[in-house]
Amino acid sequence: MTNFTLSSPDIPAGGAIAPVFESDMFGCGGANASPVLQWNAAPEGTQSFAVTVYDPDAPTGSGWWHWMVVDIPVHVTSLAANAGEKGGAHLPAGARQMRNDYGIFAWGGMCPPPGDKPHRYIFTVHALSVPKLDMPDDATTAIGGFMINANTIAKASFTSTYARA
């Protein structure tokens, strides 16, 4: 049994997400900044981590992947503010961002349709049984999700919400 947890000083679990994390694409006017994420108590056998942010309420029929970071070294226990910027300069060495559903290799902030009900955003850290995932840099989020889930030994999540007026 593990007490593996994920938290953020920027986004309250079960609470509302601040507009600074809103996308600057698709007609949204946020700063498209990724939040600080912190985890602890990874289980024995962990060799690396992956972080995902997913909106199951997006009107796509398949949800929306906002962020997917893989190959995070096992000694890392947090991602810094704006680690998700394009180019990954603030990511830990060795980590890589997969293409999200905006089509970019970066954080893609919240951007639900105006007036839609608040969308849920599921932030998850996966403790992986391998040091690196065997997939190409341009893999789709479906392949990324498959490879992450196939190698997950534990995961920790929290869910927060966001809506546009």
Secondary structure as a PSIPRED ss2 file (coil, helix, strand):
# PSIPRED VFORMAT (PSIPRED V4.0)

   1 M C   1.000  0.000  0.000
   2 T C   1.000  0.000  0.000
   3 N C   1.000  0.000  0.000
   4 F C   1.000  0.000  0.000
   5 T E   0.000  0.000  1.000
   6 L E   0.000  0.000  1.000
   7 S E   0.000  0.000  1.000
   8 S C   1.000  0.000  0.000
   9 P C   1.000  0.000  0.000
  10 D C   1.000  0.000  0.000
  11 I C   1.000  0.000  0.000
  12 P C   1.000  0.000  0.000
  13 A C   1.000  0.000  0.000
  14 G C   1.000  0.000  0.000
  15 G C   1.000  0.000  0.000
  16 A E   0.000  0.000  1.000
  17 I C   1.000  0.000  0.000
  18 A C   1.000  0.000  0.000
  19 P H   0.000  1.000  0.000
  20 V H   0.000  1.000  0.000
  21 F H   0.000  1.000  0.000
  22 E E   0.000  0.000  1.000
  23 S C   1.000  0.000  0.000
  24 D C   1.000  0.000  0.000
  25 M C   1.000  0.000  0.000
  26 F C   1.000  0.000  0.000
  27 G C   1.000  0.000  0.000
  28 C C   1.000  0.000  0.000
  29 G C   1.000  0.000  0.000
  30 G C   1.000  0.000  0.000
  31 A C   1.000  0.000  0.000
  32 N C   1.000  0.000  0.000
  33 A C   1.000  0.000  0.000
  34 S C   1.000  0.000  0.000
  35 P C   1.000  0.000  0.000
  36 V C   1.000  0.000  0.000
  37 L E   0.000  0.000  1.000
  38 Q E   0.000  0.000  1.000
  39 W E   0.000  0.000  1.000
  40 N E   0.000  0.000  1.000
  41 A C   1.000  0.000  0.000
  42 A C   1.000  0.000  0.000
  43 P C   1.000  0.000  0.000
  44 E C   1.000  0.000  0.000
  45 G C   1.000  0.000  0.000
  46 T C   1.000  0.000  0.000
  47 Q C   1.000  0.000  0.000
  48 S E   0.000  0.000  1.000
  49 F E   0.000  0.000  1.000
  50 A E   0.000  0.000  1.000
  51 V E   0.000  0.000  1.000
  52 T E   0.000  0.000  1.000
  53 V E   0.000  0.000  1.000
  54 Y E   0.000  0.000  1.000
  55 D E   0.000  0.000  1.000
  56 P C   1.000  0.000  0.000
  57 D C   1.000  0.000  0.000
  58 A C   1.000  0.000  0.000
  59 P C   1.000  0.000  0.000
  60 T C   1.000  0.000  0.000
  61 G C   1.000  0.000  0.000
  62 S C   1.000  0.000  0.000
  63 G C   1.000  0.000  0.000
  64 W E   0.000  0.000  1.000
  65 W E   0.000  0.000  1.000
  66 H E   0.000  0.000  1.000
  67 W E   0.000  0.000  1.000
  68 M E   0.000  0.000  1.000
  69 V E   0.000  0.000  1.000
  70 V E   0.000  0.000  1.000
  71 D E   0.000  0.000  1.000
  72 I E   0.000  0.000  1.000
  73 P E   0.000  0.000  1.000
  74 V C   1.000  0.000  0.000
  75 H C   1.000  0.000  0.000
  76 V C   1.000  0.000  0.000
  77 T C   1.000  0.000  0.000
  78 S E   0.000  0.000  1.000
  79 L E   0.000  0.000  1.000
  80 A C   1.000  0.000  0.000
  81 A C   1.000  0.000  0.000
  82 N C   1.000  0.000  0.000
  83 A C   1.000  0.000  0.000
  84 G C   1.000  0.000  0.000
  85 E C   1.000  0.000  0.000
  86 K C   1.000  0.000  0.000
  87 G C   1.000  0.000  0.000
  88 G C   1.000  0.000  0.000
  89 A C   1.000  0.000  0.000
  90 H C   1.000  0.000  0.000
  91 L C   1.000  0.000  0.000
  92 P C   1.000  0.000  0.000
  93 A C   1.000  0.000  0.000
  94 G C   1.000  0.000  0.000
  95 A C   1.000  0.000  0.000
  96 R E   0.000  0.000  1.000
  97 Q E   0.000  0.000  1.000
  98 M C   1.000  0.000  0.000
  99 R C   1.000  0.000  0.000
 100 N C   1.000  0.000  0.000
 101 D C   1.000  0.000  0.000
 102 Y C   1.000  0.000  0.000
 103 G C   1.000  0.000  0.000
 104 I C   1.000  0.000  0.000
 105 F C   1.000  0.000  0.000
 106 A C   1.000  0.000  0.000
 107 W C   1.000  0.000  0.000
 108 G C   1.000  0.000  0.000
 109 G C   1.000  0.000  0.000
 110 M E   0.000  0.000  1.000
 111 C C   1.000  0.000  0.000
 112 P C   1.000  0.000  0.000
 113 P C   1.000  0.000  0.000
 114 P C   1.000  0.000  0.000
 115 G C   1.000  0.000  0.000
 116 D C   1.000  0.000  0.000
 117 K C   1.000  0.000  0.000
 118 P C   1.000  0.000  0.000
 119 H E   0.000  0.000  1.000
 120 R E   0.000  0.000  1.000
 121 Y E   0.000  0.000  1.000
 122 I E   0.000  0.000  1.000
 123 F E   0.000  0.000  1.000
 124 T E   0.000  0.000  1.000
 125 V E   0.000  0.000  1.000
 126 H E   0.000  0.000  1.000
 127 A E   0.000  0.000  1.000
 128 L E   0.000  0.000  1.000
 129 S C   1.000  0.000  0.000
 130 V C   1.000  0.000  0.000
 131 P C   1.000  0.000  0.000
 132 K C   1.000  0.000  0.000
 133 L C   1.000  0.000  0.000
 134 D C   1.000  0.000  0.000
 135 M C   1.000  0.000  0.000
 136 P C   1.000  0.000  0.000
 137 D C   1.000  0.000  0.000
 138 D C   1.000  0.000  0.000
 139 A C   1.000  0.000  0.000
 140 T C   1.000  0.000  0.000
 141 T H   0.000  1.000  0.000
 142 A H   0.000  1.000  0.000
 143 I H   0.000  1.000  0.000
 144 G H   0.000  1.000  0.000
 145 G H   0.000  1.000  0.000
 146 F H   0.000  1.000  0.000
 147 M H   0.000  1.000  0.000
 148 I H   0.000  1.000  0.000
 149 N H   0.000  1.000  0.000
 150 A H   0.000  1.000  0.000
 151 N C   1.000  0.000  0.000
 152 T E   0.000  0.000  1.000
 153 I E   0.000  0.000  1.000
 154 A E   0.000  0.000  1.000
 155 K E   0.000  0.000  1.000
 156 A E   0.000  0.000  1.000
 157 S E   0.000  0.000  1.000
 158 F E   0.000  0.000  1.000
 159 T E   0.000  0.000  1.000
 160 S E   0.000  0.000  1.000
 161 T E   0.000  0.000  1.000
 162 Y E   0.000  0.000  1.000
 163 A C   1.000  0.000  0.000
 164 R C   1.000  0.000  0.000
 165 A C   1.000  0.000  0.000
